[in-house]
Amino acid sequence: VKVREATSNDPWGPSSTLMSEIADLTYNVVAFTEIMQMIWKRLNDHGRNWRHVYKALVLLEYLIKTGSEKVNF
């Protein structure tokens, strides 16, 4: 749910607080799987959902830098 909020179609970017919460969740095995599945889904959106892709990339970069070392692509 937090990933959906962070990668919404709203015209503003994800908040640093929200991205930090998601980064902390990457250390939980179950949450990690759900987070990465949703990011992958968002990366595969297209058309008028281009913000999903852009925000998923922003979030992914943040998670690579600050989340679990399991976050990689």
C-alpha angles and dihedrals in degrees: 000000000000091000090052089052093047092049098040124138091251113128094242129073128253115280119251089235092057093045089049091053090050091048090054090050091057088077089065110083096216095043091045091058092048092047094051093045091053092046090051090049091050092048089057095054117108144177116033090359091072090125089065089059095044094048092045088056091048090049093045092052090051092048092049089053100041110013133076116315087241088075105100140125 
